[in-house]
Amino acid sequence: MRFYTESLSLSKSAFVLLRDLIHDRLGLFYEDGKQDLLADKLSPLVIARGFDSCLDYYYFLKYDETAADEWRRVMDALSVQETYFWREVDQVRALAEAAAPRYFAERPTAPLRIWSAACATGEEPLTIAMALNEAGWLGRAPIEIYATDASPAAIAKARAGIYRDRSFRALPAELRDRYFTVAHQPANPEFESAQWRVTPWLQANIRWDIVNLVSENDMERVPPVQVIFCRNVFIYFSDNSIRKAVRAFSQHLLPPSYLFIGASESLLRIAGDFDLQDIGGAFVYVKR
């Protein structure tokens, strides 16, 4: 139920100002028809700050020197954390069964660095770690997995490593039982989900951090890598934001370089330095 007063409604002019500021700082873009959606997401933050209007909140975000922490709350409010283990697993298998063997055949002692950008609550990088272990690479070859998201709340959940049943809807039960232990068994499963904790050994393979993909300072905290997964993120970005992120990815990638994006996404109009190739039965953007 909504309790927002009329003073907290988002006018067209305030929407454009906030929309453009968010686009500039976070890369997320809200089209004209998303005015009510943005108002719903931001209104609790406006109220919590004690402002009387979204326009006052805009001026605070744009000009106040103390607004850095508030931007983290904005990112938490706007982020979409819908993900699950083994999602679009063909691409992950292409890494574990085609790209990784090819890499270590040519560079047996050089570390393979993998970056799961915009990893939400961590299901994707843990899926990558599981697939690499199932293929016999973790513990045998030097592999580093970096996982980042712009939402501090999402990274906090990823670091905690506790997941509910919904995250396991595509993961085979034998893999769930191999890499997770029961953290909470509900008394009534019809009304409450079980909770599962990732094994410490698997969790230790991931290096978590908070990184905004349109912040050059944030991006510099991630070392050069050979593989980047950035899936189901660009659907929320404008073309300009996508170009900026892809340019930054290109600068971060060392040869051989692989960029994995979501199955519903395409860089064909703005691929820049990348060619689309079939690697191990999955489509991957390969840096020229």
Kinemage of the C-alpha trace (Angstrom):
@kinemage 1
@onewidth
@group {chain A} dominant
@subgroup {mainchain}
@vectorlist {calphas} color= white
{ca met a 1} P 0.000 0.000 0.000
{ca arg a 2} L 1.328 3.450 -0.876
{ca phe a 3} L 1.308 6.301 1.629
{ca tyr a 4} L 3.238 8.896 -0.367
{ca thr a 5} L 1.858 12.426 -0.132
{ca glu a 6} L 1.209 14.581 -3.154
{ca ser a 7} L 4.389 16.553 -2.391
{ca leu a 8} L 6.419 13.374 -3.032
{ca ser a 9} L 4.950 12.747 -6.467
{ca leu a 10} L 7.569 12.878 -9.206
{ca ser a 11} L 6.812 15.655 -11.662
{ca lys a 12} L 7.922 15.384 -15.264
{ca ser a 13} L 10.667 17.972 -14.787
{ca ala a 14} L 11.957 16.358 -11.573
{ca phe a 15} L 11.845 12.946 -13.248
{ca val a 16} L 14.041 14.145 -16.115
{ca leu a 17} L 16.533 15.717 -13.705
{ca leu a 18} L 16.745 12.620 -11.499
{ca arg a 19} L 16.715 10.237 -14.469
{ca asp a 20} L 19.628 12.027 -16.136
{ca leu a 21} L 21.616 12.297 -12.897
{ca ile a 22} L 21.169 8.587 -12.180
{ca his a 23} L 22.130 7.779 -15.740
{ca asp a 24} L 25.308 9.823 -15.403
{ca arg a 25} L 26.344 8.339 -12.033
{ca leu a 26} L 25.132 4.738 -12.325
{ca gly a 27} L 24.576 4.037 -16.023
{ca leu a 28} L 20.951 2.997 -15.430
{ca phe a 29} L 18.463 4.628 -17.760
{ca tyr a 30} L 14.743 5.145 -17.152
{ca glu a 31} L 12.688 5.846 -20.252
{ca asp a 32} L 9.798 8.309 -20.229
{ca gly a 33} L 7.248 5.628 -19.384
{ca lys a 34} L 9.143 4.657 -16.208
{ca gln a 35} L 8.338 7.812 -14.232
{ca asp a 36} L 6.077 6.056 -11.696
{ca leu a 37} L 8.533 3.176 -11.293
{ca leu a 38} L 11.369 5.536 -10.407
{ca ala a 39} L 9.114 7.434 -8.000
{ca asp a 40} L 8.161 4.184 -6.223
{ca lys a 41} L 11.790 3.144 -5.832
{ca leu a 42} L 13.084 6.505 -4.619
{ca ser a 43} L 10.204 7.730 -2.444
{ca pro a 44} L 11.241 5.687 0.654
{ca leu a 45} L 14.715 7.232 0.438
{ca val a 46} L 13.277 10.725 0.049
{ca ile a 47} L 11.055 10.203 3.092
{ca ala a 48} L 13.892 8.711 5.145
{ca arg a 49} L 15.996 11.799 4.431
{ca gly a 50} L 13.198 14.071 5.596
{ca phe a 51} L 12.744 15.862 2.288
{ca asp a 52} L 9.377 17.201 1.166
{ca ser a 53} L 9.883 16.557 -2.542
{ca cys a 54} L 11.852 14.466 -5.005
{ca leu a 55} L 13.268 17.694 -6.381
{ca asp a 56} L 14.871 18.458 -3.004
{ca tyr a 57} L 16.339 14.943 -3.083
{ca tyr a 58} L 17.775 15.627 -6.540
{ca tyr a 59} L 19.556 18.762 -5.306
{ca phe a 60} L 20.916 16.812 -2.337
{ca leu a 61} L 22.274 14.004 -4.544
{ca lys a 62} L 23.795 16.399 -7.035
{ca tyr a 63} L 25.327 19.078 -4.838
{ca asp a 64} L 25.730 17.889 -1.260
{ca glu a 65} L 29.290 16.844 -0.389
{ca thr a 66} L 27.955 14.227 2.039
{ca ala a 67} L 25.819 12.426 -0.566
{ca ala a 68} L 28.304 9.611 -1.310
{ca asp a 69} L 26.695 7.216 1.184
{ca glu a 70} L 23.255 8.130 -0.128
{ca trp a 71} L 24.285 7.097 -3.637
{ca arg a 72} L 24.964 3.621 -2.273
{ca arg a 73} L 21.395 3.526 -0.966
{ca val a 74} L 20.137 4.695 -4.343
{ca met a 75} L 22.007 1.849 -6.016
{ca asp a 76} L 20.543 -0.648 -3.540
{ca ala a 77} L 17.035 0.689 -4.251
{ca leu a 78} L 17.397 0.601 -8.035
{ca ser a 79} L 19.365 -2.602 -8.506
{ca val a 80} L 17.639 -5.684 -9.897
{ca gln a 81} L 18.963 -8.761 -8.087
{ca glu a 82} L 17.033 -11.448 -9.942
{ca thr a 83} L 19.530 -14.237 -10.575
{ca tyr a 84} L 20.112 -17.911 -9.776
{ca phe a 85} L 22.724 -20.652 -9.951
{ca trp a 86} L 23.424 -22.321 -13.304
{ca arg a 87} L 21.765 -19.484 -15.235
{ca glu a 88} L 22.603 -19.574 -18.973
{ca val a 89} L 25.065 -22.321 -18.095
{ca asp a 90} L 26.154 -22.984 -21.696
{ca gln a 91} L 28.374 -19.913 -21.492
{ca val a 92} L 29.878 -21.043 -18.193
{ca arg a 93} L 30.560 -24.474 -19.656
{ca ala a 94} L 32.228 -22.797 -22.638
{ca leu a 95} L 34.637 -21.170 -20.207
{ca ala a 96} L 35.313 -24.318 -18.173
{ca glu a 97} L 35.450 -26.797 -21.055
{ca ala a 98} L 36.822 -24.753 -23.982
{ca ala a 99} L 38.381 -21.411 -23.048
{ca ala a 100} L 40.168 -22.558 -19.871
{ca pro a 101} L 41.746 -25.680 -21.454
{ca arg a 102} L 42.901 -23.582 -24.400
{ca tyr a 103} L 44.377 -20.975 -22.086
{ca phe a 104} L 46.288 -23.383 -19.840
{ca ala a 105} L 47.564 -25.406 -22.801
{ca glu a 106} L 49.418 -22.271 -23.921
{ca arg a 107} L 50.105 -20.711 -20.491
{ca pro a 108} L 50.220 -23.503 -17.882
{ca thr a 109} L 51.614 -21.320 -15.070
{ca ala a 110} L 49.994 -17.957 -15.847
{ca pro a 111} L 46.903 -17.153 -13.747
{ca leu a 112} L 43.555 -17.071 -15.521
{ca arg a 113} L 41.662 -14.081 -14.137
{ca ile a 114} L 37.871 -14.001 -14.432
{ca trp a 115} L 35.672 -11.030 -13.567
{ca ser a 116} L 31.964 -11.435 -12.855
{ca ala a 117} L 30.838 -7.820 -13.228
{ca ala a 118} L 27.429 -6.848 -11.828
{ca cys a 119} L 27.277 -10.198 -10.019
{ca ala a 120} L 24.224 -9.251 -7.883
{ca thr a 121} L 24.075 -11.574 -4.855
{ca gly a 122} L 26.831 -13.870 -6.087
{ca glu a 123} L 25.145 -16.762 -7.839
{ca glu a 124} L 27.038 -16.192 -11.109
{ca pro a 125} L 30.630 -16.219 -9.789
{ca leu a 126} L 29.841 -19.210 -7.586
{ca thr a 127} L 28.418 -20.971 -10.644
{ca ile a 128} L 31.663 -20.217 -12.475
{ca ala a 129} L 33.686 -21.620 -9.577
{ca met a 130} L 31.565 -24.775 -9.440
{ca ala a 131} L 31.851 -25.369 -13.180
{ca leu a 132} L 35.629 -24.864 -13.124
{ca asn a 133} L 35.915 -27.292 -10.220
{ca glu a 134} L 33.716 -29.868 -11.943
{ca ala a 135} L 36.018 -29.590 -14.977
{ca gly a 136} L 39.038 -30.202 -12.736
{ca trp a 137} L 40.616 -26.745 -12.844
{ca leu a 138} L 40.188 -25.263 -9.361
{ca gly a 139} L 43.070 -26.259 -7.156
{ca arg a 140} L 45.026 -27.570 -10.144
{ca ala a 141} L 45.592 -24.399 -12.162
{ca pro a 142} L 46.085 -20.779 -11.076
{ca ile a 143} L 42.631 -19.181 -11.293
{ca glu a 144} L 41.442 -15.901 -9.785
{ca ile a 145} L 37.747 -14.989 -9.728
{ca tyr a 146} L 36.703 -11.397 -9.056
{ca ala a 147} L 33.036 -10.626 -8.383
{ca thr a 148} L 31.653 -7.101 -8.155
{ca asp a 149} L 28.379 -5.233 -8.047
{ca ala a 150} L 27.448 -1.585 -7.605
{ca ser a 151} L 24.977 -2.467 -4.843
{ca pro a 152} L 26.571 -2.714 -1.382
{ca ala a 153} L 23.560 -4.686 -0.145
{ca ala a 154} L 23.995 -7.258 -2.909
{ca ile a 155} L 27.690 -7.729 -2.155
{ca ala a 156} L 26.936 -8.052 1.565
{ca lys a 157} L 24.556 -10.924 0.757
{ca ala a 158} L 27.127 -12.497 -1.547
{ca arg a 159} L 29.783 -12.364 1.158
{ca ala a 160} L 27.368 -13.935 3.661
{ca gly a 161} L 26.938 -16.839 1.233
{ca ile a 162} L 23.441 -17.885 2.329
{ca tyr a 163} L 20.816 -18.607 -0.334
{ca arg a 164} L 17.180 -19.652 -0.408
{ca asp a 165} L 15.583 -22.372 -2.527
{ca arg a 166} L 14.701 -19.951 -5.322
{ca ser a 167} L 18.390 -19.531 -6.170
{ca phe a 168} L 18.692 -23.274 -6.809
{ca arg a 169} L 15.885 -23.702 -9.320
{ca ala a 170} L 18.280 -24.576 -12.173
{ca leu a 171} L 21.144 -26.169 -10.211
{ca pro a 172} L 21.227 -29.996 -10.192
{ca ala a 173} L 20.513 -31.326 -6.702
{ca glu a 174} L 23.772 -33.255 -6.556
{ca leu a 175} L 25.746 -30.044 -7.097
{ca arg a 176} L 23.711 -28.216 -4.465
{ca asp a 177} L 24.469 -30.981 -1.961
{ca arg a 178} L 28.152 -30.980 -2.922
{ca tyr a 179} L 28.789 -27.275 -2.584
{ca phe a 180} L 26.218 -26.154 0.016
{ca thr a 181} L 25.112 -27.152 3.492
{ca val a 182} L 21.737 -26.536 5.106
{ca ala a 183} L 21.829 -23.322 7.144
{ca his a 184} L 18.155 -23.378 8.114
{ca gln a 185} L 15.527 -26.062 7.676
{ca pro a 186} L 12.020 -24.590 8.003
{ca ala a 187} L 9.454 -26.262 10.228
{ca asn a 188} L 6.799 -25.698 7.560
{ca pro a 189} L 8.340 -25.783 4.033
{ca glu a 190} L 5.017 -24.702 2.491
{ca phe a 191} L 5.330 -21.258 4.036
{ca glu a 192} L 9.080 -20.812 4.494
{ca ser a 193} L 12.080 -21.513 2.287
{ca ala a 194} L 15.113 -23.486 3.366
{ca gln a 195} L 18.419 -21.636 3.541
{ca trp a 196} L 21.685 -23.015 2.215
{ca arg a 197} L 25.232 -21.895 3.015
{ca val a 198} L 27.992 -22.125 0.408
{ca thr a 199} L 30.952 -24.234 1.540
{ca pro a 200} L 33.858 -22.098 2.822
{ca trp a 201} L 36.258 -23.683 0.323
{ca leu a 202} L 34.203 -22.600 -2.684
{ca gln a 203} L 33.513 -19.154 -1.205
{ca ala a 204} L 37.253 -18.628 -0.653
{ca asn a 205} L 37.809 -18.718 -4.420
{ca ile a 206} L 35.860 -15.472 -4.916
{ca arg a 207} L 37.171 -11.942 -4.303
{ca trp a 208} L 34.193 -9.651 -3.673
{ca asp a 209} L 34.110 -5.875 -4.114
{ca ile a 210} L 31.716 -2.970 -4.755
{ca val a 211} L 32.278 -1.562 -8.248
{ca asn a 212} L 30.158 0.861 -10.255
{ca leu a 213} L 30.685 0.052 -13.937
{ca val a 214} L 30.554 3.705 -14.983
{ca ser a 215} L 33.065 4.845 -12.353
{ca glu a 216} L 36.654 4.882 -13.587
{ca asn a 217} L 37.963 4.929 -10.015
{ca asp a 218} L 35.942 1.845 -9.109
{ca met a 219} L 36.963 -0.010 -12.258
{ca glu a 220} L 40.637 0.536 -11.486
{ca arg a 221} L 40.326 -1.672 -8.403
{ca val a 222} L 39.839 -4.725 -10.621
{ca pro a 223} L 43.115 -6.016 -12.113
{ca pro a 224} L 43.498 -6.892 -15.802
{ca val a 225} L 41.625 -10.095 -16.630
{ca gln a 226} L 41.191 -12.489 -19.540
{ca val a 227} L 37.471 -13.192 -19.045
{ca ile a 228} L 34.559 -10.903 -18.177
{ca phe a 229} L 30.990 -11.985 -17.488
{ca cys a 230} L 28.559 -9.043 -17.602
{ca arg a 231} L 25.210 -10.669 -18.233
{ca asn a 232} L 21.679 -9.239 -18.137
{ca val a 233} L 22.994 -5.824 -17.124
{ca phe a 234} L 23.039 -3.881 -20.378
{ca ile a 235} L 19.261 -4.223 -20.709
{ca tyr a 236} L 19.091 -1.510 -18.021
{ca phe a 237} L 21.751 0.723 -19.628
{ca ser a 238} L 21.504 3.288 -22.384
{ca asp a 239} L 23.585 2.803 -25.534
{ca asn a 240} L 26.018 5.443 -24.299
{ca ser a 241} L 26.413 3.685 -20.952
{ca ile a 242} L 26.978 0.381 -22.736
{ca arg a 243} L 29.654 1.937 -24.957
{ca lys a 244} L 31.411 3.363 -21.924
{ca ala a 245} L 31.350 0.038 -20.081
{ca val a 246} L 32.500 -1.939 -23.129
{ca arg a 247} L 35.406 0.479 -23.688
{ca ala a 248} L 36.408 0.037 -20.051
{ca phe a 249} L 36.127 -3.742 -20.384
{ca ser a 250} L 38.322 -3.660 -23.483
{ca gln a 251} L 41.015 -1.811 -21.549
{ca his a 252} L 40.783 -4.370 -18.741
{ca leu a 253} L 41.090 -7.433 -20.955
{ca leu a 254} L 44.356 -9.219 -21.675
{ca pro a 255} L 44.698 -11.657 -24.599
{ca pro a 256} L 43.119 -14.090 -25.092
{ca ser a 257} L 40.068 -12.016 -24.178
{ca tyr a 258} L 36.468 -13.189 -23.743
{ca leu a 259} L 33.397 -11.073 -22.923
{ca phe a 260} L 30.205 -12.945 -22.008
{ca ile a 261} L 26.901 -11.023 -22.029
{ca gly a 262} L 23.314 -12.188 -21.593
{ca ala a 263} L 21.570 -14.280 -24.221
{ca ser a 264} L 18.993 -11.515 -24.751
{ca glu a 265} L 21.661 -8.832 -25.173
{ca ser a 266} L 23.692 -7.808 -28.204
{ca leu a 267} L 26.714 -5.619 -28.886
{ca leu a 268} L 26.558 -5.891 -32.666
{ca arg a 269} L 25.844 -2.162 -33.054
{ca ile a 270} L 28.459 -1.086 -30.527
{ca ala a 271} L 30.882 -4.015 -30.277
{ca gly a 272} L 33.940 -1.859 -30.864
{ca asp a 273} L 37.005 -4.048 -30.388
{ca phe a 274} L 35.056 -7.328 -30.216
{ca asp a 275} L 33.962 -10.026 -32.650
{ca leu a 276} L 31.144 -12.472 -31.908
{ca gln a 277} L 32.385 -16.071 -32.051
{ca asp a 278} L 31.170 -19.557 -31.195
{ca ile a 279} L 33.323 -20.881 -28.351
{ca gly a 280} L 32.453 -24.337 -27.072
{ca gly a 281} L 28.878 -24.087 -28.313
{ca ala a 282} L 28.188 -20.633 -26.839
{ca phe a 283} L 28.339 -17.185 -28.400
{ca val a 284} L 31.121 -15.065 -26.921
{ca tyr a 285} L 32.563 -11.653 -27.775
{ca val a 286} L 36.290 -12.047 -28.404
{ca lys a 287} L 38.576 -9.049 -28.366
{ca arg a 288} L 40.441 -8.531 -31.619
